[in-house]
Amino acid sequence: MKRSLFREAFILFKNNHMVIQPLFIGILVLMFVVMPLSANMSFMGFIFTLIIAFLCMTAFLSGWYNCVKTTVSFYGKTYENPEQRNLNNLEILKSFFPGVSEYMLPVTVVTGIYIALAYGVFELYRVFAVKLFLANNLPKDFLTVVNNSSQAEIAEFLKNNFTPEQLETLVLIFAVGILVLFVFHIFVLWFAPAVYYSGKNPFIAILEATKFTFKNFTASILIVSVMFLLNIVLSVFNIFLDNQYLAFIPMFLSFLYCMYYVITVFLYYGTKNQDNSVSGPECNG
């Protein structure tokens, strides 16, 4: 009987919930590290702080991903008593620092390549969007209105300042942006697990991740689609919880979403790339 990847990832997360603890701590530490970036400082001070923040981020990611890998190694195991589950959760936490020492270098290189690729794709899309903006004489203050106005004010601005043809152009720009983001996520989806399952050489890992994408293209599309849908649902939910007293709820849900996304990706890649006595789940929703 085929088992759904998304259901199995949820069960795996539920049974090994301590894997989220490094995520909480890591994000809190990173918040303190990047705080100086908002202060007035010299150019060299800014660059130095940025490098330190980047290295802290990759150190955290290398340890946290190793915790996720340990979590995936418990896939298919049954627990006869709560003590056994607690021991496994403790083992997950203990795998953080060994992951930092073992994987920080390749994770740093892969993260740097990921950022460079993301920047390049963003710049290409920005050039495309600017050309369309200028070619169709779209109001130049549109982005300012979007960043500083409520949804009702944005709707009113669109109604009063855009012709039907300009609105079509605006929809096209956003549609292409979403498509570019979607395709980009498909091709970088397996970068992280490839480092942990296909060798520590970052360039070989990226090559293996790309090959894995083409071999499992349908699964890649399905995973990204489901996660995009969950992200949209979460975003809509956050709009209705726009309350300072309930601000912790969207943040907590974002942590859960991030954790579930990473476990799903690692679970699928890990079970496809290891000789397991337990067959992996199917990416059939």
CYANA upper distance limits for C-alpha pairs under 8 A (distance plus 0.5 A):
  2 LYS  CA    281 PRO  CA      7.21
  2 LYS  CA    282 GLU  CA      6.58
  3 ARG  CA      7 ARG  CA      8.11
  3 ARG  CA      8 GLU  CA      7.54
  3 ARG  CA    281 PRO  CA      5.38
  3 ARG  CA    282 GLU  CA      6.12
  4 SER  CA      8 GLU  CA      6.63
  4 SER  CA    281 PRO  CA      6.15
  4 SER  CA    282 GLU  CA      5.78
  4 SER  CA    283 CYS  CA      6.47
  4 SER  CA    284 ASN  CA      6.28
  4 SER  CA    285 GLY  CA      6.17
  5 LEU  CA      9 ALA  CA      6.49
  5 LEU  CA    264 THR  CA      7.54
  5 LEU  CA    267 LEU  CA      8.48
  5 LEU  CA    268 TYR  CA      7.62
  5 LEU  CA    281 PRO  CA      5.35
  5 LEU  CA    282 GLU  CA      5.81
  5 LEU  CA    283 CYS  CA      5.49
  5 LEU  CA    284 ASN  CA      7.48
  5 LEU  CA    285 GLY  CA      7.20
  6 PHE  CA     10 PHE  CA      6.75
  6 PHE  CA    264 THR  CA      7.12
  6 PHE  CA    283 CYS  CA      7.90
  6 PHE  CA    285 GLY  CA      6.74
  7 ARG  CA     11 ILE  CA      6.82
  8 GLU  CA     12 LEU  CA      6.53
  8 GLU  CA    281 PRO  CA      7.36
  9 ALA  CA     13 PHE  CA      6.62
  9 ALA  CA    260 TYR  CA      7.55
  9 ALA  CA    263 ILE  CA      6.74
  9 ALA  CA    264 THR  CA      5.74
  9 ALA  CA    267 LEU  CA      7.39
 10 PHE  CA     14 LYS  CA      6.61
 10 PHE  CA    260 TYR  CA      7.41
 11 ILE  CA     15 ASN  CA      6.62
 12 LEU  CA     16 ASN  CA      6.62
 12 LEU  CA     71 THR  CA      8.03
 12 LEU  CA     72 VAL  CA      8.03
 12 LEU  CA     74 PHE  CA      8.44
 12 LEU  CA     75 TYR  CA      6.99
 13 PHE  CA     17 HIS  CA      5.88
 13 PHE  CA     19 VAL  CA      8.23
 13 PHE  CA    260 TYR  CA      7.54
 13 PHE  CA    263 ILE  CA      7.78
 15 ASN  CA     85 ARG  CA      7.83
 16 ASN  CA     71 THR  CA      7.13
 16 ASN  CA     85 ARG  CA      7.97
 16 ASN  CA     88 ASN  CA      7.98
 16 ASN  CA     89 ASN  CA      6.22
 17 HIS  CA     89 ASN  CA      7.90
 18 MET  CA     89 ASN  CA      6.17
 18 MET  CA     90 LEU  CA      8.29
 18 MET  CA     92 ILE  CA      7.77
 18 MET  CA     93 LEU  CA      7.67
 19 VAL  CA     23 LEU  CA      8.14
 19 VAL  CA     64 TRP  CA      8.39
 19 VAL  CA     67 CYS  CA      6.76
 19 VAL  CA     68 VAL  CA      7.09
 19 VAL  CA     71 THR  CA      7.71
 19 VAL  CA     89 ASN  CA      7.83
 19 VAL  CA     92 ILE  CA      6.87
 19 VAL  CA     93 LEU  CA      7.37
 20 ILE  CA     24 PHE  CA      7.08
 20 ILE  CA    255 PHE  CA      8.34
 20 ILE  CA    256 LEU  CA      8.31
 20 ILE  CA    259 MET  CA      7.01
 21 GLN  CA     25 ILE  CA      6.89
 22 PRO  CA     26 GLY  CA      6.24
 22 PRO  CA     64 TRP  CA      6.73
 22 PRO  CA     93 LEU  CA      8.01
 22 PRO  CA     96 PHE  CA      8.29
 23 LEU  CA     27 ILE  CA      6.60
 23 LEU  CA     64 TRP  CA      7.40
 23 LEU  CA    255 PHE  CA      8.12
 23 LEU  CA    259 MET  CA      8.46
 24 PHE  CA     28 LEU  CA      6.84
 24 PHE  CA    255 PHE  CA      8.12
 25 ILE  CA     29 VAL  CA      6.72
 26 GLY  CA     30 LEU  CA      6.63
 26 GLY  CA     57 MET  CA      8.47
 26 GLY  CA     60 PHE  CA      6.53
 27 ILE  CA     31 MET  CA      6.63
 28 LEU  CA     32 PHE  CA      7.15
 29 VAL  CA     33 VAL  CA      6.81
 30 LEU  CA     34 VAL  CA      6.61
 30 LEU  CA     53 ALA  CA      7.45
 30 LEU  CA     56 CYS  CA      7.53
 30 LEU  CA     57 MET  CA      7.29
 31 MET  CA     35 MET  CA      6.68
 32 PHE  CA     36 PRO  CA      8.48
 33 VAL  CA     49 THR  CA      8.50
 33 VAL  CA     52 ILE  CA      8.39
 33 VAL  CA     53 ALA  CA      6.42
 34 VAL  CA     38 SER  CA      8.23
 34 VAL  CA     49 THR  CA      7.98
 34 VAL  CA     50 LEU  CA      8.03
 34 VAL  CA     53 ALA  CA      6.54
 35 MET  CA     39 ALA  CA      8.01
 36 PRO  CA     49 THR  CA      7.85
 37 LEU  CA     46 PHE  CA      6.86
 37 LEU  CA     49 THR  CA      7.34
 37 LEU  CA     50 LEU  CA      7.78
 41 MET  CA     45 GLY  CA      6.46
 41 MET  CA     46 PHE  CA      6.74
 42 SER  CA     46 PHE  CA      6.66
 43 PHE  CA     47 ILE  CA      6.78
 44 MET  CA     48 PHE  CA      6.57
 45 GLY  CA     49 THR  CA      6.60
 46 PHE  CA     50 LEU  CA      6.55
 47 ILE  CA     51 ILE  CA      6.67
 48 PHE  CA     52 ILE  CA      6.78
 49 THR  CA     53 ALA  CA      6.60
 50 LEU  CA     54 PHE  CA      6.63
 51 ILE  CA     55 LEU  CA      6.68
 52 ILE  CA     56 CYS  CA      6.61
 53 ALA  CA     57 MET  CA      6.63
 54 PHE  CA     58 THR  CA      6.78
 55 LEU  CA     59 ALA  CA      6.51
 55 LEU  CA    108 THR  CA      7.77
 56 CYS  CA     60 PHE  CA      6.66
 57 MET  CA     61 LEU  CA      6.63
 58 THR  CA     62 SER  CA      6.48
 58 THR  CA    104 MET  CA      6.89
 58 THR  CA    107 VAL  CA      6.78
 58 THR  CA    108 THR  CA      5.85
 58 THR  CA    111 THR  CA      7.75
 59 ALA  CA     63 GLY  CA      6.93
 59 ALA  CA    100 VAL  CA      6.09
 59 ALA  CA    104 MET  CA      6.02
 59 ALA  CA    108 THR  CA      8.29
 60 PHE  CA     64 TRP  CA      6.48
 60 PHE  CA    100 VAL  CA      7.64
 61 LEU  CA     65 TYR  CA      6.28
 61 LEU  CA    104 MET  CA      8.49
 61 LEU  CA    107 VAL  CA      7.94
 62 SER  CA     66 ASN  CA      6.81
 62 SER  CA     96 PHE  CA      8.46
 62 SER  CA     99 GLY  CA      6.13
 62 SER  CA    100 VAL  CA      5.58
 62 SER  CA    103 TYR  CA      5.96
 62 SER  CA    104 MET  CA      5.71
 62 SER  CA    107 VAL  CA      6.48
 63 GLY  CA     67 CYS  CA      6.93
 63 GLY  CA     95 SER  CA      7.72
 63 GLY  CA     96 PHE  CA      4.75
 63 GLY  CA     97 PHE  CA      6.26
 63 GLY  CA     98 PRO  CA      7.55
 63 GLY  CA     99 GLY  CA      4.80
 63 GLY  CA    100 VAL  CA      5.02
 63 GLY  CA    103 TYR  CA      8.13
 63 GLY  CA    104 MET  CA      8.30
 64 TRP  CA     68 VAL  CA      6.87
 64 TRP  CA     96 PHE  CA      6.38
 64 TRP  CA     99 GLY  CA      7.97
 65 TYR  CA     69 LYS  CA      6.65
 65 TYR  CA     99 GLY  CA      8.07
 65 TYR  CA    192 ALA  CA      8.19
 65 TYR  CA    193 PRO  CA      8.42
 66 ASN  CA     70 THR  CA      6.70
 66 ASN  CA     95 SER  CA      6.85
 66 ASN  CA     96 PHE  CA      6.70
 66 ASN  CA     99 GLY  CA      5.59
 66 ASN  CA    196 TYR  CA      8.05
 67 CYS  CA     71 THR  CA      6.69
 67 CYS  CA     92 ILE  CA      5.65
 67 CYS  CA     93 LEU  CA      7.01
 67 CYS  CA     95 SER  CA      6.09
 67 CYS  CA     96 PHE  CA      6.16
 67 CYS  CA     99 GLY  CA      8.13
 68 VAL  CA     72 VAL  CA      6.73
 68 VAL  CA     92 ILE  CA      8.15
 68 VAL  CA    262 VAL  CA      8.19
 68 VAL  CA    263 ILE  CA      6.84
 68 VAL  CA    266 PHE  CA      7.73
 69 LYS  CA     73 SER  CA      6.86
 69 LYS  CA    196 TYR  CA      8.00
 69 LYS  CA    266 PHE  CA      7.33
 69 LYS  CA    270 GLY  CA      8.35
 70 THR  CA     74 PHE  CA      7.44
 70 THR  CA     91 GLU  CA      8.30
 70 THR  CA     92 ILE  CA      6.30
 70 THR  CA     95 SER  CA      7.69
 71 THR  CA     75 TYR  CA      7.72
 71 THR  CA     92 ILE  CA      6.81
 72 VAL  CA    263 ILE  CA      7.94
 72 VAL  CA    266 PHE  CA      7.53
 72 VAL  CA    267 LEU  CA      6.15
 72 VAL  CA    270 GLY  CA      7.70
 74 PHE  CA     88 ASN  CA      8.41
 76 GLY  CA    278 VAL  CA      6.79
 79 TYR  CA     84 GLN  CA      6.63
 79 TYR  CA     85 ARG  CA      6.66
 80 GLU  CA     84 GLN  CA      7.55
 81 ASN  CA     85 ARG  CA      7.52
 82 PRO  CA     86 ASN  CA      6.70
 83 GLU  CA     87 LEU  CA      6.69
 84 GLN  CA     88 ASN  CA      6.90
 85 ARG  CA     89 ASN  CA      6.76
 86 ASN  CA     90 LEU  CA      6.67
 87 LEU  CA     91 GLU  CA      6.71
 88 ASN  CA     92 ILE  CA      6.80
 89 ASN  CA     93 LEU  CA      7.08
 90 LEU  CA     94 LYS  CA      6.72
 91 GLU  CA     95 SER  CA      6.78
 92 ILE  CA     96 PHE  CA      7.78
 94 LYS  CA     98 PRO  CA      8.29
 95 SER  CA     99 GLY  CA      6.64
 96 PHE  CA    100 VAL  CA      7.05
 97 PHE  CA    101 SER  CA      6.98
 98 PRO  CA    102 GLU  CA      6.54
 99 GLY  CA    103 TYR  CA      6.07
 99 GLY  CA    104 MET  CA      7.86
100 VAL  CA    104 MET  CA      5.65
103 TYR  CA    107 VAL  CA      6.46
103 TYR  CA    195 VAL  CA      8.49
103 TYR  CA    196 TYR  CA      8.41
103 TYR  CA    200 LYS  CA      7.54
104 MET  CA    108 THR  CA      6.37
105 LEU  CA    109 VAL  CA      6.86
106 PRO  CA    110 VAL  CA      6.57
106 PRO  CA    195 VAL  CA      7.56
106 PRO  CA    200 LYS  CA      6.48
106 PRO  CA    201 ASN  CA      6.83
106 PRO  CA    202 PRO  CA      5.50
107 VAL  CA    111 THR  CA      6.36
107 VAL  CA    192 ALA  CA      7.98
107 VAL  CA    195 VAL  CA      7.73
107 VAL  CA    202 PRO  CA      7.77
108 THR  CA    112 GLY  CA      6.57
109 VAL  CA    113 ILE  CA      6.75
109 VAL  CA    202 PRO  CA      6.92
110 VAL  CA    114 TYR  CA      6.55
110 VAL  CA    191 PHE  CA      7.78
110 VAL  CA    192 ALA  CA      8.32
110 VAL  CA    202 PRO  CA      6.29
110 VAL  CA    203 PHE  CA      8.27
110 VAL  CA    206 ILE  CA      8.08
111 THR  CA    115 ILE  CA      6.66
112 GLY  CA    116 ALA  CA      6.67
113 ILE  CA    117 LEU  CA      6.57
114 TYR  CA    118 ALA  CA      6.57
114 TYR  CA    188 VAL  CA      8.00
115 ILE  CA    119 TYR  CA      6.55
116 ALA  CA    120 GLY  CA      6.65
117 LEU  CA    121 VAL  CA      6.64
118 ALA  CA    122 PHE  CA      6.54
118 ALA  CA    184 PHE  CA      8.45
119 TYR  CA    123 GLU  CA      6.61
120 GLY  CA    124 LEU  CA      6.80
121 VAL  CA    125 TYR  CA      6.72
122 PHE  CA    126 ARG  CA      6.49
123 GLU  CA    127 VAL  CA      6.71
124 LEU  CA    128 PHE  CA      6.86
125 TYR  CA    129 ALA  CA      6.60
125 TYR  CA    177 GLY  CA      7.54
125 TYR  CA    180 VAL  CA      8.43
126 ARG  CA    130 VAL  CA      6.52
127 VAL  CA    131 LYS  CA      6.69
128 PHE  CA    132 LEU  CA      6.92
129 ALA  CA    133 PHE  CA      6.60
129 ALA  CA    173 ILE  CA      6.54
130 VAL  CA    134 LEU  CA      6.65
131 LYS  CA    135 ALA  CA      6.42
132 LEU  CA    136 ASN  CA      6.56
132 LEU  CA    169 THR  CA      7.84
132 LEU  CA    173 ILE  CA      8.21
133 PHE  CA    137 ASN  CA      6.48
133 PHE  CA    138 LEU  CA      5.68
134 LEU  CA    138 LEU  CA      7.06
136 ASN  CA    166 GLN  CA      7.04
136 ASN  CA    169 THR  CA      8.05
137 ASN  CA    166 GLN  CA      8.41
138 LEU  CA    142 PHE  CA      8.39
138 LEU  CA    162 PHE  CA      7.90
138 LEU  CA    166 GLN  CA      6.96
139 PRO  CA    161 ASN  CA      7.76
139 PRO  CA    162 PHE  CA      8.25
141 ASP  CA    145 VAL  CA      6.81
142 PHE  CA    146 VAL  CA      6.75
143 LEU  CA    147 ASN  CA      6.67
144 THR  CA    148 ASN  CA      6.69
145 VAL  CA    149 SER  CA      5.97
145 VAL  CA    154 ILE  CA      7.05
145 VAL  CA    157 PHE  CA      8.40
146 VAL  CA    150 SER  CA      8.29
146 VAL  CA    154 ILE  CA      6.71
149 SER  CA    153 GLU  CA      6.28
149 SER  CA    154 ILE  CA      6.74
150 SER  CA    154 ILE  CA      6.73
151 GLN  CA    155 ALA  CA      6.68
152 ALA  CA    156 GLU  CA      6.71
153 GLU  CA    157 PHE  CA      6.61
154 ILE  CA    158 LEU  CA      6.71
155 ALA  CA    159 LYS  CA      6.69
156 GLU  CA    160 ASN  CA      6.71
157 PHE  CA    161 ASN  CA      6.33
157 PHE  CA    162 PHE  CA      8.37
158 LEU  CA    162 PHE  CA      5.88
158 LEU  CA    167 LEU  CA      8.29
162 PHE  CA    166 GLN  CA      6.15
162 PHE  CA    167 LEU  CA      6.57
163 THR  CA    167 LEU  CA      6.75
164 PRO  CA    168 GLU  CA      6.81
165 GLU  CA    169 THR  CA      6.88
166 GLN  CA    170 LEU  CA      6.68
167 LEU  CA    171 VAL  CA      6.66
168 GLU  CA    172 LEU  CA      6.66
169 THR  CA    173 ILE  CA      6.74
170 LEU  CA    174 PHE  CA      6.87
171 VAL  CA    175 ALA  CA      6.46
172 LEU  CA    176 VAL  CA      6.55
173 ILE  CA    177 GLY  CA      6.69
174 PHE  CA    178 ILE  CA      6.72
175 ALA  CA    179 LEU  CA      6.69
176 VAL  CA    180 VAL  CA      6.52
177 GLY  CA    181 LEU  CA      6.64
178 ILE  CA    182 PHE  CA      6.54
179 LEU  CA    183 VAL  CA      6.65
180 VAL  CA    184 PHE  CA      6.48
181 LEU  CA    185 HIS  CA      6.69
182 PHE  CA    186 ILE  CA      6.96
182 PHE  CA    224 VAL  CA      7.75
183 VAL  CA    187 PHE  CA      7.06
184 PHE  CA    188 VAL  CA      6.89
185 HIS  CA    189 LEU  CA      6.08
185 HIS  CA    224 VAL  CA      7.48
186 ILE  CA    213 THR  CA      7.89
186 ILE  CA    220 SER  CA      6.38
186 ILE  CA    221 ILE  CA      6.88
186 ILE  CA    224 VAL  CA      6.97
187 PHE  CA    210 THR  CA      7.05
187 PHE  CA    213 THR  CA      6.97
188 VAL  CA    209 ALA  CA      8.16
188 VAL  CA    210 THR  CA      8.25
189 LEU  CA    209 ALA  CA      8.43
189 LEU  CA    213 THR  CA      8.43
189 LEU  CA    220 SER  CA      7.91
189 LEU  CA    265 VAL  CA      7.99
190 TRP  CA    194 ALA  CA      6.45
190 TRP  CA    209 ALA  CA      5.58
190 TRP  CA    210 THR  CA      8.08
190 TRP  CA    212 PHE  CA      8.05
190 TRP  CA    213 THR  CA      7.76
190 TRP  CA    265 VAL  CA      7.63
190 TRP  CA    269 TYR  CA      7.92
191 PHE  CA    195 VAL  CA      7.27
191 PHE  CA    205 ALA  CA      7.37
191 PHE  CA    206 ILE  CA      6.22
191 PHE  CA    209 ALA  CA      6.02
192 ALA  CA    196 TYR  CA      7.58
193 PRO  CA    197 TYR  CA      6.58
193 PRO  CA    198 SER  CA      8.42
193 PRO  CA    265 VAL  CA      7.94
193 PRO  CA    266 PHE  CA      6.06
193 PRO  CA    269 TYR  CA      7.09
193 PRO  CA    270 GLY  CA      7.83
194 ALA  CA    198 SER  CA      5.49
194 ALA  CA    199 GLY  CA      7.65
194 ALA  CA    205 ALA  CA      5.54
194 ALA  CA    206 ILE  CA      7.45
194 ALA  CA    208 GLU  CA      7.10
194 ALA  CA    209 ALA  CA      6.11
194 ALA  CA    269 TYR  CA      8.23
195 VAL  CA    199 GLY  CA      6.12
195 VAL  CA    200 LYS  CA      5.84
195 VAL  CA    201 ASN  CA      7.73
195 VAL  CA    202 PRO  CA      6.91
195 VAL  CA    205 ALA  CA      5.66
195 VAL  CA    206 ILE  CA      8.32
196 TYR  CA    200 LYS  CA      7.26
197 TYR  CA    270 GLY  CA      7.14
197 TYR  CA    273 ASN  CA      7.45
197 TYR  CA    274 GLN  CA      8.50
198 SER  CA    204 ILE  CA      8.30
198 SER  CA    205 ALA  CA      6.35
198 SER  CA    208 GLU  CA      7.40
198 SER  CA    273 ASN  CA      8.46
199 GLY  CA    204 ILE  CA      7.72
199 GLY  CA    205 ALA  CA      6.70
200 LYS  CA    204 ILE  CA      8.47
200 LYS  CA    205 ALA  CA      7.45
201 ASN  CA    205 ALA  CA      6.54
202 PRO  CA    206 ILE  CA      6.71
203 PHE  CA    207 LEU  CA      6.76
204 ILE  CA    208 GLU  CA      6.56
205 ALA  CA    209 ALA  CA      6.51
206 ILE  CA    210 THR  CA      6.64
207 LEU  CA    211 LYS  CA      6.77
208 GLU  CA    212 PHE  CA      6.50
209 ALA  CA    213 THR  CA      6.68
210 THR  CA    214 PHE  CA      7.13
211 LYS  CA    215 LYS  CA      6.73
212 PHE  CA    216 ASN  CA      6.40
212 PHE  CA    217 PHE  CA      8.42
213 THR  CA    217 PHE  CA      5.74
213 THR  CA    220 SER  CA      6.94
216 ASN  CA    220 SER  CA      6.63
217 PHE  CA    221 ILE  CA      6.71
218 THR  CA    222 LEU  CA      6.65
219 ALA  CA    223 ILE  CA      6.56
219 ALA  CA    283 CYS  CA      6.18
219 ALA  CA    284 ASN  CA      8.36
220 SER  CA    224 VAL  CA      6.71
221 ILE  CA    225 SER  CA      6.45
222 LEU  CA    226 VAL  CA      6.59
222 LEU  CA    283 CYS  CA      7.92
222 LEU  CA    285 GLY  CA      8.22
223 ILE  CA    227 MET  CA      6.66
223 ILE  CA    265 VAL  CA      8.37
223 ILE  CA    283 CYS  CA      8.16
224 VAL  CA    228 PHE  CA      6.44
225 SER  CA    229 LEU  CA      6.63
226 VAL  CA    230 LEU  CA      6.68
227 MET  CA    231 ASN  CA      6.54
227 MET  CA    261 TYR  CA      7.34
228 PHE  CA    232 ILE  CA      6.75
229 LEU  CA    233 VAL  CA      6.78
230 LEU  CA    234 LEU  CA      6.56
230 LEU  CA    257 TYR  CA      8.39
231 ASN  CA    235 SER  CA      6.55
231 ASN  CA    257 TYR  CA      8.28
232 ILE  CA    236 VAL  CA      6.69
233 VAL  CA    237 PHE  CA      6.63
234 LEU  CA    238 ASN  CA      6.61
234 LEU  CA    250 PRO  CA      8.30
234 LEU  CA    253 LEU  CA      8.12
234 LEU  CA    254 SER  CA      8.25
235 SER  CA    239 ILE  CA      6.93
236 VAL  CA    240 PHE  CA      7.34
237 PHE  CA    241 LEU  CA      6.98
237 PHE  CA    250 PRO  CA      8.43
238 ASN  CA    242 ASP  CA      6.82
238 ASN  CA    250 PRO  CA      6.20
241 LEU  CA    246 LEU  CA      7.02
241 LEU  CA    247 ALA  CA      7.74
241 LEU  CA    250 PRO  CA      7.97
242 ASP  CA    246 LEU  CA      7.99
242 ASP  CA    247 ALA  CA      7.58
243 ASN  CA    247 ALA  CA      6.51
246 LEU  CA    250 PRO  CA      8.28
247 ALA  CA    251 MET  CA      7.28
248 PHE  CA    252 PHE  CA      6.53
249 ILE  CA    253 LEU  CA      6.64
250 PRO  CA    254 SER  CA      6.55
251 MET  CA    255 PHE  CA      6.91
252 PHE  CA    256 LEU  CA      6.91
253 LEU  CA    257 TYR  CA      6.58
254 SER  CA    258 CYS  CA      6.60
255 PHE  CA    259 MET  CA      6.61
256 LEU  CA    260 TYR  CA      6.52
257 TYR  CA    261 TYR  CA      6.57
258 CYS  CA    262 VAL  CA      6.83
259 MET  CA    263 ILE  CA      6.68
260 TYR  CA    264 THR  CA      6.55
261 TYR  CA    265 VAL  CA      6.87
262 VAL  CA    266 PHE  CA      6.61
263 ILE  CA    267 LEU  CA      6.30
264 THR  CA    268 TYR  CA      6.78
265 VAL  CA    269 TYR  CA      6.73
266 PHE  CA    270 GLY  CA      6.09
267 LEU  CA    271 THR  CA      6.51
267 LEU  CA    280 GLY  CA      8.49
268 TYR  CA    272 LYS  CA      6.69
268 TYR  CA    280 GLY  CA      7.57
268 TYR  CA    281 PRO  CA      7.64
268 TYR  CA    283 CYS  CA      8.36
269 TYR  CA    273 ASN  CA      6.65
270 GLY  CA    274 GLN  CA      6.61
271 THR  CA    275 ASP  CA      8.24
271 THR  CA    276 ASN  CA      7.54
271 THR  CA    279 SER  CA      7.66
271 THR  CA    280 GLY  CA      5.50
271 THR  CA    281 PRO  CA      8.35
272 LYS  CA    280 GLY  CA      7.24
